[in-house]
Every structure is written in structure tokens, then in C-alpha cells.
Amino acid sequence: MDHKSFLASLSAEQCRELTETSDLSGLAHLALHLGAIILLGGLIVAQVPAWPVLMLPLGVLLVFLFTLLHEASHLTPFRSRWLNSLAAQFCGFVIFLAPRWFRYFHFAHHRFTQMPGKDPELAEPKPETWGQYILCLSGLPVWVSHLRTLIHNAAGRCDDAFVPVAKRATVRHEAQIMLAAYLALLAGSIALESTVLLSIWLIPMLIGQPFLRLYLMAEHGRCAYVANMLENSRTTFTNAAVRRLAWNMPYHAEHHSYPAVPFHKLPALHRLAAEHLMVTEQGYVRFHARHAPHLNGVADAAE
């Protein structure tokens, strides 16, 4: 069964229940995520004993705001449209990823998932050597790509096929505002001789980014180049803490099959789709243990 047949098997009532959004569910989840960020940031600013150690968990929480940005791009984490917009703008600003541009990028990814030449996520080649793998996990190419995209868009040079021509002025304006805000923060920090932003934002994100890379590589890595979302996307079984951190996006094949389902309904969708999933993995450590032997052409005997 492919994802289209699976969706056709759902009743109208099931579809209504699965796609019901909720401000309460979204805000409760956000409160935990932001609350943890604020708590750790406050402890670092207060320089409690061993405070540098706290920069790693803070960084992980910060970079995983990407998963909320992703959800907000679908307008699903909250019922209120303005909350989705605000969440996308906040998360995009924190992780240096322009939210409106990303929304067009991500919609193209959903429309052309795993289709070479059409899926923008395939524009950057997947790691095929140990050097490429380590570089990818470092997160450095991502930061370079985000900054390059912001500067490129701010200069009015956005020519990405997935961005409608009529919307490119808006994309330019968005990037210009973001860059101006970053420059203002930089100037303010220099004027005040403050390193607070380094310790609670920039350094934590640098050391947290590899954990996001480890997570994201499992979504489509080594999946088939086919149109069936149950086959070109991977659901990774993991613990409740990781699912909460990633806004339930480890249920990734389910999400790609039915993107209108909000994060808090994905476990219910999973229960309906479980027997039809074609690509799953028991945890992220196991995925990378199985993925890494393919590098440099060495076959994994378990495959």
C-alpha cells in the first residue's frame, strides 16, 4: 500500500479528528521547550557552578527549534494562524533561517520528496565518505548555507525555482530585516562589551547543531527515490524525550503521508499507519551504525 491508498482508507471522521489543531496543545508544548531554554540560559548568565556544561543542552534545545519552524510552516502546531506565524518568525530568527523562504523550500520538498532534480533537499549531496560525513555532522555547511541564503536574498538575488516570482520581494524584505536585526545585536554587544549572546545563543547553537544533523539525516537518508511517502521517508522509533524535543517529527513517514496532521496527533496517525510503514529504524544510534558502513563504498552486511 502506498500513502495515497492509505489516506483513501481513512474515514471522513478520522480525517477530521487527525487534522484538528489546538492552541492549547501547541502552547503547552512550546511552554516546556521555551521554559527549558530560559532556565538553562538563566543559569548560564548567573554562572552557576559548572555553567559551561549547560551550553550543550541549551544548544540542543535551541537548534531543535527548527522542528517547530518546520511545523509552523505547515500552520499546524497552533489553531491560530498568527501564533503559527509568530512561532515561525521567532524560530527562524534564532536559528538564522528565514521562515518565509524556508516555507517555500519545504513545500517543494514535500511536493517532490526524494525526486532528484526537484527536491531541494537533494541539492546538497548526501555524505558518501567519512570526511563528508564528519563535515555534515559538524553543522558548518549548514551555517554557511543559512548565512549565504540570507545575504543572497537580502541583495535581491533570490532565483530559487521554488520561490514564486511574485513573492521574491517579500523574501528579500524578510532577509533584510533579519540581517539588520543581527547587525543591531552585534553592535549592541560590542558597545556594551557583552558576551552574553555568545554564551547563551551562538556558542550553544554551534555545539548543539551536530545533534540536529544526527536527527535529520535519518529522515530520508538511504531511502528510495520513489513517490511513495511510506517508502521515501523513515519513521524512527525513539524515546518520549526525543519525540518531545523534535515535536513528534520522528514519525516522519506519517508526517509526509499526511502533512496536515498537527504534531500532537501524529502518534494517533502512527497507530493507523504502523502496519504500512516500509522504512523504519529502532533509534538514531542504530540508524547511524547502519548508515556509516556504507561510506567509502563499504557494504553493511545487515542491509
C-alpha positions as CSV (number, residue, x, y, z in Angstrom):
1,M,0.0,0.0,0.0
2,D,1.3,3.5,-0.9
3,H,0.5,6.6,1.1
4,K,-2.3,7.6,-1.3
5,S,-4.1,4.3,-0.8
6,F,-3.6,4.6,3.0
7,L,-5.1,8.1,3.0
8,A,-8.0,6.9,0.9
9,S,-8.7,4.2,3.5
10,L,-9.3,6.8,6.3
11,S,-12.9,7.8,7.0
12,A,-14.0,11.4,6.9
13,E,-14.4,11.3,10.7
14,Q,-10.8,10.0,11.1
15,C,-9.5,12.8,8.9
16,R,-11.4,15.5,10.8
17,E,-10.0,14.2,14.1
18,L,-6.5,13.8,12.8
19,T,-6.3,17.3,11.4
20,E,-7.8,19.1,14.4
21,T,-5.4,21.8,15.5
22,S,-5.2,23.2,19.0
23,D,-3.7,26.4,20.5
24,L,-3.7,24.7,23.9
25,S,-1.7,21.7,22.8
26,G,0.8,23.8,20.9
27,L,1.2,26.4,23.7
28,A,1.7,23.7,26.3
29,H,4.4,22.0,24.3
30,L,6.0,25.4,23.5
31,A,6.0,26.3,27.2
32,L,8.1,23.3,28.0
33,H,10.5,23.9,25.2
34,L,11.0,27.6,25.8
35,G,10.9,27.1,29.6
36,A,13.8,24.8,29.4
37,I,15.7,27.3,27.2
38,I,15.0,30.2,29.5
39,L,16.0,28.1,32.6
40,L,19.3,27.0,31.2
41,G,20.1,30.4,29.7
42,G,19.4,32.0,33.1
43,L,21.7,29.5,34.9
44,I,24.5,30.3,32.4
45,V,24.1,34.1,32.8
46,A,24.2,33.6,36.6
47,Q,27.3,31.5,36.1
48,V,26.3,28.7,38.4
49,P,29.0,26.1,39.2
50,A,30.0,24.2,36.0
51,W,27.8,26.6,33.9
52,P,29.7,25.9,30.7
53,V,28.5,22.4,30.7
54,L,24.9,23.7,30.4
55,M,25.7,25.2,27.0
56,L,25.4,21.8,25.3
57,P,21.8,21.0,26.4
58,L,20.9,24.6,25.8
59,G,22.3,24.4,22.3
60,V,20.4,21.2,21.6
61,L,17.1,22.9,22.7
62,L,17.9,25.9,20.5
63,V,18.7,24.1,17.3
64,F,15.7,21.9,17.7
65,L,13.5,25.0,17.4
66,F,14.0,24.0,13.7
67,T,11.3,21.3,14.2
68,L,8.9,24.0,15.5
69,L,9.7,26.2,12.5
70,H,9.1,23.2,10.3
71,E,5.7,22.5,11.9
72,A,4.7,26.2,11.8
73,S,5.5,26.2,8.1
74,H,2.6,23.8,7.8
75,L,0.4,26.0,10.0
76,T,-0.3,23.0,12.2
77,P,1.2,23.5,15.7
78,F,-1.5,26.1,16.7
79,R,-5.1,26.7,15.6
80,S,-4.5,30.4,15.4
81,R,-2.7,31.5,12.2
82,W,-1.0,34.4,14.0
83,L,0.6,32.0,16.5
84,N,1.9,29.8,13.7
85,S,3.4,32.9,12.0
86,L,4.9,34.3,15.2
87,A,6.4,30.9,16.1
88,A,7.9,30.6,12.6
89,Q,9.4,34.1,12.8
90,F,10.9,33.6,16.2
91,C,12.4,30.2,15.5
92,G,13.7,31.3,12.1
93,F,15.4,34.3,13.7
94,V,17.0,32.2,16.4
95,I,18.5,29.6,14.0
96,F,19.3,32.0,11.2
97,L,16.8,30.5,8.7
98,A,14.4,32.9,7.0
99,P,10.9,31.4,7.7
100,R,9.1,32.5,4.6
101,W,11.9,31.4,2.3
102,F,12.1,28.1,4.2
103,R,8.3,27.6,3.8
104,Y,8.7,27.7,0.0
105,F,11.7,25.4,0.2
106,H,9.9,23.0,2.5
107,F,6.8,22.8,0.4
108,A,8.9,21.9,-2.6
109,H,10.5,19.2,-0.6
110,H,7.1,17.8,0.3
111,R,5.8,18.0,-3.3
112,F,8.9,16.4,-4.8
113,T,10.2,14.3,-1.9
114,Q,13.3,12.2,-2.9
115,M,12.9,13.3,-6.6
116,P,16.4,14.1,-7.9
117,G,16.5,17.5,-9.6
118,K,13.2,18.6,-8.0
119,D,13.5,18.0,-4.2
120,P,15.6,21.0,-3.0
121,E,16.9,18.9,-0.1
122,L,18.8,16.8,-2.6
123,A,20.6,19.8,-4.0
124,E,23.3,19.2,-1.4
125,P,24.8,15.7,-2.0
126,K,24.5,13.2,0.9
127,P,27.8,12.2,2.6
128,E,29.5,9.3,0.8
129,T,32.9,9.4,2.5
130,W,33.9,9.6,6.2
131,G,35.2,13.2,5.6
132,Q,31.9,14.3,4.1
133,Y,30.0,12.5,7.0
134,I,32.0,14.3,9.7
135,L,31.8,17.6,7.9
136,C,28.0,17.2,7.7
137,L,27.7,16.3,11.3
138,S,29.7,19.3,12.3
139,G,27.0,21.6,11.1
140,L,29.4,24.0,9.5
141,P,28.0,23.6,5.9
142,V,24.5,24.4,7.3
143,W,25.6,27.7,9.0
144,V,27.4,28.7,5.8
145,S,24.3,27.9,3.7
146,H,22.0,29.8,6.0
147,L,24.1,32.9,6.0
148,R,24.7,32.7,2.3
149,T,21.0,32.4,1.7
150,L,20.2,35.4,3.9
151,I,22.8,37.6,2.2
152,H,21.8,36.4,-1.3
153,N,18.1,37.0,-0.6
154,A,18.7,40.4,1.0
155,A,20.6,41.5,-2.1
156,G,17.6,40.7,-4.2
157,R,19.3,37.8,-5.9
158,C,16.9,35.1,-5.0
159,D,16.3,32.9,-8.1
160,D,15.3,29.7,-6.4
161,A,12.7,27.9,-8.6
162,F,10.6,27.0,-5.6
163,V,10.1,30.7,-4.6
164,P,7.3,32.3,-6.7
165,V,8.5,35.3,-8.6
166,A,5.7,37.4,-7.1
167,K,6.9,36.6,-3.6
168,R,10.6,37.3,-4.1
169,A,10.3,40.9,-3.0
170,T,8.8,39.7,0.3
171,V,11.6,37.2,0.7
172,R,14.1,40.0,0.0
173,H,12.4,42.2,2.6
174,E,12.4,39.4,5.2
175,A,16.1,38.7,4.8
176,Q,17.0,42.4,5.0
177,I,15.1,42.8,8.3
178,M,16.8,39.7,9.8
179,L,20.2,40.9,8.8
180,A,19.6,44.4,10.2
181,A,18.4,42.9,13.5
182,Y,21.5,40.7,13.7
183,L,23.8,43.7,13.0
184,A,22.0,45.7,15.7
185,L,22.5,42.9,18.2
186,L,26.2,42.7,17.2
187,A,26.6,46.4,17.5
188,G,24.9,46.5,20.9
189,S,27.0,43.6,22.2
190,I,30.2,45.4,21.1
191,A,29.1,48.7,22.6
192,L,28.2,47.1,25.9
193,E,31.3,44.8,25.8
194,S,28.9,41.9,26.5
195,T,29.5,38.3,25.7
196,V,26.0,37.2,26.9
197,L,24.8,36.4,23.4
198,L,27.9,34.2,22.8
199,S,27.3,32.2,25.9
200,I,23.5,31.7,25.7
201,W,23.0,31.7,21.9
202,L,25.8,31.5,19.4
203,I,28.2,29.0,21.1
204,P,25.4,26.7,22.3
205,M,24.0,26.5,18.8
206,L,27.4,25.7,17.3
207,I,27.9,22.8,19.7
208,G,24.2,21.7,19.5
209,Q,24.0,21.6,15.7
210,P,25.6,18.1,15.3
211,F,22.7,16.6,17.3
212,L,20.2,18.1,14.9
213,R,22.3,16.8,12.0
214,L,22.2,13.3,13.5
215,Y,18.5,13.5,13.8
216,L,17.8,15.0,10.3
217,M,20.0,12.5,8.4
218,A,17.6,9.7,9.5
219,E,14.5,11.3,7.9
220,H,15.3,10.4,4.3
221,G,18.9,9.1,4.4
222,R,19.3,5.9,2.4
223,C,15.6,5.9,1.5
224,A,14.3,5.1,-2.0
225,Y,13.9,7.7,-4.8
226,V,10.3,7.0,-5.2
227,A,7.0,8.9,-4.9
228,N,5.5,6.7,-2.2
229,M,5.9,8.6,1.1
230,L,5.7,5.4,3.1
231,E,8.9,4.3,1.3
232,N,10.8,7.5,0.7
233,S,10.7,8.7,4.4
234,R,11.8,7.0,7.5
235,T,10.0,6.7,10.9
236,T,12.5,6.3,13.7
237,F,11.3,4.7,16.9
238,T,12.8,6.6,19.8
239,N,12.1,7.6,23.4
240,A,9.5,10.1,24.6
241,A,12.1,12.8,25.4
242,V,13.4,12.9,21.8
243,R,9.9,12.8,20.4
244,R,9.0,15.8,22.6
245,L,12.2,17.7,21.7
246,A,11.5,17.1,17.9
247,W,7.8,17.9,18.1
248,N,6.9,14.3,17.2
249,M,8.7,14.5,13.9
250,P,10.4,11.1,14.3
251,Y,7.0,10.0,13.0
252,H,8.3,11.3,9.7
253,A,6.8,8.9,7.1
254,E,3.4,9.6,8.7
255,H,4.1,13.3,8.5
256,H,5.0,13.2,4.8
257,S,2.0,11.0,4.1
258,Y,-0.5,13.4,5.8
259,P,1.2,16.8,6.4
260,A,-2.0,18.5,7.6
261,V,-1.9,16.4,10.8
262,P,-0.5,18.5,13.7
263,F,2.3,17.3,15.9
264,H,0.1,16.2,18.8
265,K,-2.0,14.0,16.5
266,L,0.9,12.2,14.9
267,P,1.0,9.3,17.5
268,A,-2.6,8.6,16.6
269,L,-1.8,8.7,12.8
270,H,1.2,6.4,13.5
271,R,-1.1,3.8,15.2
272,L,-3.2,3.8,12.0
273,A,-0.3,3.7,9.6
274,A,2.1,1.4,11.5
275,E,1.5,-1.8,9.6
276,H,2.0,0.0,6.3
277,L,5.3,1.7,7.0
278,M,8.1,0.4,4.8
279,V,11.2,2.2,6.2
280,T,11.6,2.3,10.0
281,E,14.6,2.2,12.4
282,Q,15.0,1.4,16.0
283,G,16.6,4.6,17.2
284,Y,19.1,7.1,15.9
285,V,22.2,5.3,17.1
286,R,21.2,2.2,15.2
287,F,20.5,4.3,12.0
288,H,23.9,5.8,12.1
289,A,25.5,2.4,12.9
290,R,23.9,1.0,9.8
291,H,24.5,4.1,7.7
292,A,28.1,4.7,8.4
293,P,29.4,1.4,6.9
294,H,28.1,2.4,3.5
295,L,30.6,5.3,3.4
296,N,33.6,4.8,1.0
297,G,31.6,2.0,-0.6
298,V,31.8,-0.5,2.2
299,A,28.6,-2.5,2.3
300,D,26.7,-3.1,5.5
301,A,26.2,-6.8,6.0
302,A,23.0,-6.1,7.9
303,E,21.3,-4.5,4.9
